[in-house]
């Protein structure tokens, strides 16, 4: 029985069984041979059969922890169940699934169960504390979806996920064409778990298709382990409300390593526009793993280094990410005046003079993310489905503006309070094509500097196209248009990443 919050129920089930005492079993109980078994799930046909220790295919699935599915009271052994999705006339054999704790409630991803003969989909049992518990093995491709790690602390009202804790997982997970890794660092608000609060940092990175992870063991004991590696060259990192575009990121994961569960090297950039001086400042965010015991910086292979023409003195801070370990975050700027952390953060809008503003923004971003992300996700998915866009993201700032107004930021509330509720709300559309090209549109609604004039409101538009070459070189073309001041700007950049 599959819980309703994971996927749709299986229908049109047809099973033909035969009790066959001649078949050899691991348990020495009487074998139940599944001659034929099928059902429908999301309009896809699922076919299942079983394998016993004496069968020809047993050597291909033999694992020391894998046992048969048995009914001890009835004295029956159902062997190890194996199955696949019959592609038939369907375009593909993928199904939509919600993966508890790896995804936020009500979010789903598109999964493809592979027909890898060396790693078939299996359902059996295994022993834990002298009790028989479920065992699930297989190889999946995540075609699309947002995957969170560390695991989320979430509840499902009216549903129980306790049975998932004792399942022995033995999975290989490949990233498909549209998979995002998501990480959020929140200071919790009582009663809302770890999905709401002050959002200190948030990362969403689109993974390369060669990213692979293994999930092995039980969540209920120390055997649970996630290993693998992932690469990315697109996505966003938000730190106290300041948003950066990911240029390169590499993650190596081994959660069994207590001192170093993750080895991370990442770099992201943003441009700060100063209307008063008409000077643009480029600021880089660099992130690295720190050994929990030795406090030494640990770079992933092919680490990303800050360019030496950027100021980097005294710009580091750390985040304890739990299962990902300690992450060091450093900032660097191409403006010679930004030679300390305080000056760089001040340029980003995070300084001692306006820390209340920055912290309030981070706090309210957490509220907006918690209450609106799950409401907007189906809408985003619908737009993706009909437009075929790879990226559709709405980032509202409604609750943020309400809270800010109640905390003394009343200067932004003139006669247009209805419009002010949407100040700083953002939208983004993106499309990957021809493997190495990425086309984007970003829009942010804003109120002009003279907040009491109704005419000073509008969108800030940014159109971009990026081409990533094989030798870590990228060509970036942008056109920015400020609707408030009716001014446009064109930019062409050629960038190269050096490895040391």
C-alpha positions as CSV (number, residue, x, y, z in Angstrom):
1,X,0.0,0.0,0.0
2,X,1.6,3.3,-1.1
3,X,0.7,6.3,1.1
4,X,-1.3,8.9,-0.8
5,X,1.2,11.7,-0.1
6,X,3.9,9.8,-2.0
7,X,2.1,9.0,-5.3
8,X,-1.2,8.0,-6.8
9,X,-2.8,4.7,-5.9
10,X,-2.2,1.6,-8.0
11,X,-5.3,0.5,-9.9
12,X,-6.4,-2.4,-12.1
13,X,-4.3,-4.9,-10.2
14,X,-4.2,-8.4,-11.7
15,X,-2.2,-11.2,-10.0
16,X,-2.0,-14.9,-10.8
17,X,-0.2,-16.9,-8.1
18,X,0.7,-20.5,-7.6
19,X,1.8,-22.2,-4.4
20,X,4.8,-24.4,-5.4
21,X,6.5,-26.5,-2.7
22,X,9.2,-27.6,-5.2
23,X,10.8,-24.2,-5.4
24,X,13.8,-23.6,-3.1
25,X,13.4,-20.7,-0.7
26,X,15.8,-18.9,1.7
27,X,13.3,-19.3,4.6
28,X,12.5,-23.0,3.9
29,X,8.8,-22.0,3.8
30,X,6.5,-22.9,0.9
31,X,7.1,-20.7,-2.2
32,X,4.4,-18.6,-3.7
33,X,5.2,-18.2,-7.4
34,X,3.9,-15.1,-9.0
35,X,3.1,-16.1,-12.6
36,X,1.8,-12.7,-13.7
37,X,1.2,-9.5,-11.8
38,X,0.4,-6.0,-13.1
39,X,-1.3,-2.8,-12.2
40,X,-1.7,0.8,-13.4
41,X,-0.1,3.8,-11.8
42,X,-0.5,7.3,-13.3
43,X,-1.7,5.7,-16.6
44,X,1.6,3.6,-16.7
45,X,1.6,-0.2,-16.5
46,X,3.6,-1.7,-13.7
47,X,4.7,-5.3,-14.1
48,X,6.0,-7.4,-11.2
49,X,7.4,-10.9,-10.7
50,X,9.4,-12.7,-8.0
51,X,12.7,-14.4,-7.8
52,X,13.8,-17.2,-5.5
53,X,17.3,-18.4,-4.4
54,X,17.4,-21.2,-6.9
55,X,16.3,-19.2,-9.9
56,X,18.7,-18.3,-12.8
57,X,18.5,-14.5,-12.0
58,X,19.3,-14.9,-8.3
59,X,23.0,-14.2,-8.7
60,X,22.2,-10.9,-10.3
61,X,20.3,-9.6,-7.3
62,X,22.1,-11.5,-4.5
63,X,23.0,-9.2,-1.6
64,X,24.1,-10.2,1.9
65,X,21.4,-8.1,3.6
66,X,18.5,-9.1,1.2
67,X,15.9,-11.7,2.3
68,X,12.6,-12.9,1.0
69,X,9.2,-11.4,1.7
70,X,7.5,-14.0,4.0
71,X,4.3,-14.6,5.9
72,X,5.4,-16.6,8.8
73,X,2.0,-17.4,10.2
74,X,0.8,-18.8,6.8
75,X,4.1,-20.5,6.2
76,X,4.6,-18.8,2.8
77,X,7.6,-17.3,1.1
78,X,7.0,-14.8,-1.7
79,X,10.7,-14.5,-2.7
80,X,12.2,-11.2,-3.7
81,X,9.8,-9.0,-5.7
82,X,11.1,-7.2,-8.8
83,X,9.3,-4.9,-11.2
84,X,9.4,-2.3,-13.9
85,X,7.3,0.3,-15.6
86,X,6.2,-1.0,-19.1
87,X,6.9,1.9,-21.5
88,X,4.4,0.5,-24.0
89,X,3.0,3.3,-26.2
90,X,3.9,5.9,-23.6
91,X,6.4,8.6,-24.4
92,X,8.3,7.6,-21.3
93,X,8.0,5.4,-18.2
94,X,8.4,8.1,-15.7
95,X,6.1,8.8,-12.7
96,X,5.6,11.6,-10.3
97,X,6.6,10.9,-6.7
98,X,6.9,12.8,-3.4
99,X,10.0,11.8,-1.4
100,X,9.4,12.6,2.3
101,X,12.0,14.8,4.0
102,X,14.0,15.1,0.7
103,X,11.1,17.3,-0.6
104,X,8.9,19.9,1.0
105,X,5.3,18.7,1.6
106,X,3.1,18.5,-1.5
107,X,6.1,19.0,-3.8
108,X,6.8,16.2,-6.3
109,X,9.5,15.2,-8.8
110,X,9.5,13.2,-11.9
111,X,11.3,9.8,-11.6
112,X,12.3,7.2,-14.1
113,X,12.9,3.6,-12.9
114,X,15.8,2.4,-15.0
115,X,16.0,-1.1,-16.6
116,X,19.5,-1.5,-15.4
117,X,20.0,-5.3,-15.2
118,X,22.9,-4.8,-12.8
119,X,20.7,-2.8,-10.4
120,X,17.1,-3.9,-10.8
121,X,14.2,-2.6,-8.7
122,X,13.8,-5.0,-5.8
123,X,11.5,-5.3,-2.8
124,X,12.5,-7.7,-0.1
125,X,13.2,-7.7,3.6
126,X,16.2,-7.5,6.0
127,X,16.9,-8.1,9.7
128,X,17.2,-5.2,12.2
129,X,17.2,-5.8,15.9
130,X,15.9,-9.4,15.3
131,X,12.9,-8.0,13.4
132,X,12.2,-8.3,9.7
133,X,11.9,-4.9,8.0
134,X,11.3,-3.8,4.4
135,X,14.2,-3.6,1.9
136,X,14.0,-1.5,-1.3
137,X,16.7,-1.4,-4.0
138,X,16.9,0.1,-7.4
139,X,18.4,2.7,-9.8
140,X,16.4,5.8,-10.5
141,X,16.9,8.9,-12.7
142,X,15.3,12.1,-11.3
143,X,14.2,13.9,-14.4
144,X,13.0,17.0,-12.6
145,X,12.4,18.2,-9.1
146,X,13.8,20.1,-6.1
147,X,15.9,17.9,-3.8
148,X,16.7,19.1,-0.3
149,X,19.6,18.0,1.9
150,X,20.1,17.9,4.9
151,X,16.8,16.1,5.4
152,X,13.8,18.3,6.3
153,X,12.0,18.1,9.7
154,X,8.4,18.0,8.5
155,X,5.1,16.5,9.5
156,X,2.3,15.1,7.4
157,X,-1.0,15.7,9.2
158,X,-3.1,12.6,9.4
159,X,-0.3,10.5,7.8
160,X,2.5,8.5,9.4
161,X,6.0,8.3,7.9
162,X,7.4,6.0,10.7
163,X,7.4,3.0,8.3
164,X,10.0,4.8,6.1
165,X,12.4,5.0,9.0
166,X,13.0,1.2,9.2
167,X,13.2,0.6,5.4
168,X,16.7,-0.6,4.3
169,X,17.4,1.6,1.3
170,X,19.9,0.6,-1.4
171,X,19.4,3.1,-4.2
172,X,21.5,4.7,-6.9
173,X,20.2,8.2,-7.9
174,X,21.2,9.9,-11.2
175,X,20.3,13.5,-11.9
176,X,18.3,14.2,-15.0
177,X,18.0,17.3,-17.1
178,X,16.1,19.5,-14.7
179,X,17.1,18.8,-11.1
180,X,17.8,21.4,-8.4
181,X,19.6,20.9,-5.2
182,X,18.1,23.2,-2.5
183,X,19.6,24.1,0.9
184,X,18.1,26.5,3.4
185,X,19.6,27.7,6.7
186,X,16.8,29.0,8.9
187,X,16.6,30.1,12.5
188,X,13.4,28.3,13.5
189,X,10.1,29.8,14.6
190,X,8.4,27.7,17.2
191,X,5.9,25.3,15.9
192,X,6.9,25.6,12.2
193,X,9.7,23.1,12.1
194,X,12.8,23.9,10.1
195,X,11.0,25.2,7.0
196,X,10.3,28.7,8.4
197,X,12.1,31.4,10.3
198,X,14.9,33.8,9.5
199,X,16.4,32.6,6.2
200,X,20.1,33.3,6.7
201,X,21.2,31.5,3.5
202,X,19.4,29.7,0.7
203,X,21.0,27.9,-2.3
204,X,19.3,26.5,-5.3
205,X,21.7,24.9,-7.8
206,X,20.8,23.1,-11.1
207,X,22.8,19.9,-11.1
208,X,24.7,18.5,-14.1
209,X,23.3,15.3,-15.5
210,X,26.4,13.4,-14.5
211,X,25.7,13.9,-10.8
212,X,25.2,10.6,-9.0
213,X,24.4,9.7,-5.4
214,X,23.9,6.5,-3.5
215,X,21.5,6.1,-0.5
216,X,22.3,3.2,1.7
217,X,21.0,2.0,5.1
218,X,18.1,2.8,7.5
219,X,17.1,6.2,8.7
220,X,16.4,4.8,12.1
221,X,20.0,3.8,12.9
222,X,23.6,4.7,12.2
223,X,23.7,2.7,9.0
224,X,22.1,5.5,6.9
225,X,24.6,7.0,4.5
226,X,24.4,9.3,1.5
227,X,27.4,9.4,-0.8
228,X,28.1,10.9,-4.2
229,X,29.1,14.0,-6.1
230,X,27.4,16.8,-8.0
231,X,28.4,19.8,-10.1
232,X,26.6,22.9,-11.1
233,X,27.2,26.1,-13.0
234,X,23.8,27.8,-12.6
235,X,21.4,28.7,-9.8
236,X,21.2,31.2,-7.0
237,X,22.6,31.7,-3.5
238,X,20.8,34.1,-1.2
239,X,22.5,35.5,1.9
240,X,20.6,37.8,4.2
241,X,18.4,38.7,1.3
242,X,21.3,39.5,-1.1
243,X,21.0,37.3,-4.2
244,X,24.1,35.8,-6.1
245,X,24.2,33.9,-9.3
246,X,26.1,30.6,-9.1
247,X,29.1,30.4,-11.4
248,X,30.6,27.1,-10.3
249,X,29.8,24.6,-7.5
250,X,31.1,21.2,-6.7
251,X,29.9,19.0,-3.9
252,X,31.3,15.7,-2.7
253,X,29.1,14.0,-0.1
254,X,29.8,11.2,2.4
255,X,27.5,11.5,5.4
256,X,29.3,8.7,7.3
257,X,32.4,10.9,7.7
258,X,31.6,12.8,10.9
259,X,34.4,15.4,10.6
260,X,33.7,16.0,6.9
261,X,30.3,14.9,5.7
262,X,30.6,17.2,2.7
263,X,33.4,18.8,0.7
264,X,32.2,21.9,-1.0
265,X,33.7,24.5,-3.3
266,X,31.4,27.1,-4.8
267,X,31.5,30.6,-6.2
268,X,28.6,33.0,-7.0
269,X,28.5,36.6,-8.1
270,X,26.3,39.6,-8.0
271,X,26.4,43.2,-9.4
272,X,25.6,46.1,-7.1
273,X,24.5,49.2,-8.9
274,X,25.2,52.6,-7.4
275,X,22.9,55.3,-9.0
276,X,24.7,58.1,-7.1
277,X,28.2,57.3,-8.5
278,X,27.0,55.4,-11.7
279,X,29.6,52.7,-10.8
280,X,28.9,49.0,-10.8
281,X,30.6,46.8,-8.2
282,X,31.1,43.1,-8.7
283,X,31.0,41.0,-5.5
284,X,31.8,37.3,-5.3
285,X,30.6,34.9,-2.7
286,X,33.0,31.9,-2.1
287,X,32.0,28.9,0.0
288,X,34.2,26.1,1.3
289,X,33.9,23.2,3.7
290,X,35.6,23.3,7.1
291,X,36.7,20.2,9.0
292,X,34.6,20.1,12.2
293,X,37.5,18.9,14.4
294,X,40.7,20.4,12.8
295,X,39.0,23.6,11.5
296,X,41.0,23.3,8.3
297,X,39.5,24.4,5.0
298,X,38.7,21.4,2.8
299,X,38.4,22.1,-0.9
300,X,36.6,19.8,-3.3
301,X,38.8,18.6,-6.2
302,X,38.9,21.2,-8.9
303,X,38.2,23.9,-6.3
304,X,37.0,27.4,-7.3
305,X,39.5,30.1,-6.3
306,X,38.7,33.8,-5.8
307,X,40.3,35.9,-8.4
308,X,43.4,37.7,-7.2
309,X,42.2,41.1,-8.4
310,X,39.5,41.0,-5.7
311,X,39.8,42.2,-2.1
312,X,39.4,39.2,0.3
313,X,40.8,40.3,3.6
314,X,38.8,39.6,6.7
315,X,35.7,38.6,4.8
316,X,34.9,35.1,6.2
317,X,32.1,33.8,8.3
318,X,30.8,30.3,9.0
319,X,27.5,28.4,9.0
320,X,26.9,25.2,10.8
321,X,24.7,23.3,8.3
322,X,24.2,20.2,10.4
323,X,24.5,17.2,8.1
324,X,26.5,19.1,5.6
325,X,29.1,20.2,8.3
326,X,30.7,23.6,8.7
327,X,30.6,25.9,5.6
328,X,32.9,29.0,5.4
329,X,31.5,31.9,3.5
330,X,33.8,34.6,2.2
331,X,33.1,37.7,0.2
332,X,35.3,39.6,-2.3
333,X,34.9,42.8,-4.3
334,X,36.5,44.4,-7.3
335,X,36.1,47.8,-5.7
336,X,39.4,48.9,-4.1
337,X,37.5,50.6,-1.3
338,X,35.9,47.3,-0.2
339,X,38.9,46.0,1.7
340,X,37.1,44.7,4.8
341,X,34.1,42.4,5.4
342,X,32.1,45.3,6.9
343,X,32.5,47.4,3.8
344,X,31.5,44.6,1.4
345,X,28.5,43.6,3.5
346,X,27.5,47.3,3.7
347,X,27.6,47.5,-0.1
348,X,25.3,44.5,-0.1
349,X,22.9,46.2,2.4
350,X,24.1,44.2,5.4
351,X,25.8,46.5,7.9
352,X,25.7,47.5,11.5
353,X,23.8,50.7,10.6
354,X,21.0,48.8,8.8
355,X,21.4,45.3,10.3
356,X,17.8,45.5,11.6
357,X,16.7,46.1,8.0
358,X,18.8,43.1,6.7
359,X,17.7,40.8,9.5
360,X,14.1,41.8,9.1
361,X,14.4,41.0,5.4
362,X,15.9,37.6,6.1
363,X,13.2,36.9,8.7
364,X,10.4,37.9,6.4
365,X,11.9,36.0,3.5
366,X,11.6,32.9,5.6
367,X,7.9,33.7,6.3
368,X,7.2,34.3,2.6
369,X,9.1,31.2,1.6
370,X,7.2,29.0,4.2
371,X,3.7,30.2,3.5
372,X,3.9,31.0,-0.3
373,X,6.3,28.4,-1.7
374,X,3.9,25.5,-1.4
375,X,1.0,27.6,-2.7
376,X,2.9,28.8,-5.7
377,X,4.6,25.5,-6.5
378,X,1.6,24.0,-8.4
379,X,1.2,27.3,-10.3
380,X,4.9,27.2,-11.2
381,X,4.6,23.6,-12.3
382,X,1.6,24.4,-14.4
383,X,3.4,27.2,-16.2
384,X,6.4,24.8,-16.7
385,X,4.1,22.2,-18.2
386,X,2.5,24.5,-20.7
387,X,5.4,26.7,-21.6
388,X,8.1,23.9,-21.4
389,X,10.4,26.3,-19.5
390,X,13.0,24.6,-17.4
391,X,13.0,27.3,-14.7
392,X,9.9,29.1,-13.3
393,X,10.3,30.8,-10.0
394,X,8.1,33.4,-8.1
395,X,9.6,35.0,-5.1
396,X,7.0,37.1,-3.3
397,X,7.7,39.7,-0.7
398,X,4.1,40.2,0.6
399,X,4.5,39.2,4.2
400,X,7.9,40.8,4.3
401,X,6.5,44.2,3.4
402,X,3.7,43.9,5.9
403,X,6.1,43.0,8.7
404,X,8.5,45.8,7.7
405,X,5.7,48.3,7.8
406,X,4.8,47.2,11.4
407,X,8.4,47.5,12.5
408,X,8.8,51.2,11.6
409,X,9.6,51.2,7.8
410,X,6.5,53.4,7.2
411,X,8.3,55.7,4.8
412,X,7.6,53.2,2.0
413,X,3.9,53.3,2.5
414,X,2.4,56.2,0.7
415,X,-1.0,56.4,-1.0
416,X,-0.2,53.2,-3.0
417,X,-0.2,50.7,-0.1
418,X,-1.9,48.1,-2.4
419,X,1.2,48.2,-4.7
420,X,3.6,48.4,-1.8
421,X,2.6,44.9,-0.7
422,X,4.5,43.6,-3.8
423,X,7.6,45.7,-3.5
424,X,10.8,43.6,-4.2
425,X,8.7,40.6,-5.4
426,X,10.6,38.8,-8.1
427,X,9.9,36.4,-11.0
428,X,12.3,34.3,-13.1
429,X,12.0,32.3,-16.2
430,X,14.8,30.2,-17.7
431,X,15.3,27.8,-20.5
432,X,18.3,25.5,-21.3
433,X,18.8,24.6,-24.9
434,X,21.4,23.1,-27.2
435,X,23.1,21.7,-24.0
436,X,25.3,24.7,-23.3
437,X,23.0,27.7,-23.7
438,X,20.8,29.2,-20.9
439,X,18.3,31.9,-21.6
440,X,16.8,33.9,-18.7
441,X,14.4,36.6,-17.8
442,X,14.2,38.2,-14.4
443,X,11.8,40.8,-13.2
444,X,11.5,42.6,-9.9
445,X,8.7,44.9,-8.9
446,X,9.8,48.0,-7.1
447,X,8.8,51.4,-5.9
448,X,11.0,54.4,-6.9
449,X,13.0,56.6,-4.6
450,X,10.1,59.1,-4.2
451,X,7.6,56.7,-2.6
452,X,4.8,59.2,-2.4
453,X,4.5,59.7,-6.2
454,X,2.3,57.1,-7.8
455,X,4.2,57.3,-11.1
456,X,7.4,55.9,-9.5
457,X,6.7,52.2,-9.5
458,X,7.4,49.6,-12.1
459,X,9.5,46.6,-13.0
460,X,13.3,46.1,-13.3
461,X,13.8,43.7,-16.2
462,X,16.9,41.7,-16.9
463,X,17.2,39.6,-20.1
464,X,20.2,37.3,-20.3
465,X,21.8,34.6,-22.4
466,X,24.8,32.5,-21.4
467,X,26.9,30.1,-23.4
468,X,29.1,27.7,-21.5
469,X,32.2,26.5,-23.4
470,X,34.0,23.2,-22.6
471,X,37.1,24.9,-21.2
472,X,35.3,26.6,-18.3
473,X,34.8,29.8,-20.4
474,X,31.4,31.4,-20.6
475,X,30.0,34.2,-22.8
476,X,27.3,36.3,-21.1
477,X,25.0,38.8,-22.8
478,X,22.6,40.9,-20.7
479,X,20.1,43.6,-21.3
480,X,18.8,45.4,-18.3
481,X,15.9,47.9,-18.3
482,X,14.7,50.0,-15.4
483,X,11.0,50.7,-16.0
484,X,11.0,53.3,-13.2
485,X,13.6,55.6,-14.8
486,X,13.1,54.4,-18.3
487,X,16.7,53.5,-18.8
488,X,18.3,50.4,-20.4
489,X,21.8,49.0,-20.4
490,X,23.6,46.4,-22.5
491,X,26.4,44.2,-21.1
492,X,28.7,41.6,-22.8
493,X,31.1,39.5,-20.6
494,X,33.6,36.8,-21.4
495,X,34.6,34.9,-18.2
496,X,37.0,32.1,-17.6
497,X,37.3,29.9,-14.5
498,X,40.9,28.8,-13.5
499,X,41.5,25.6,-11.6
500,X,44.6,25.2,-9.3
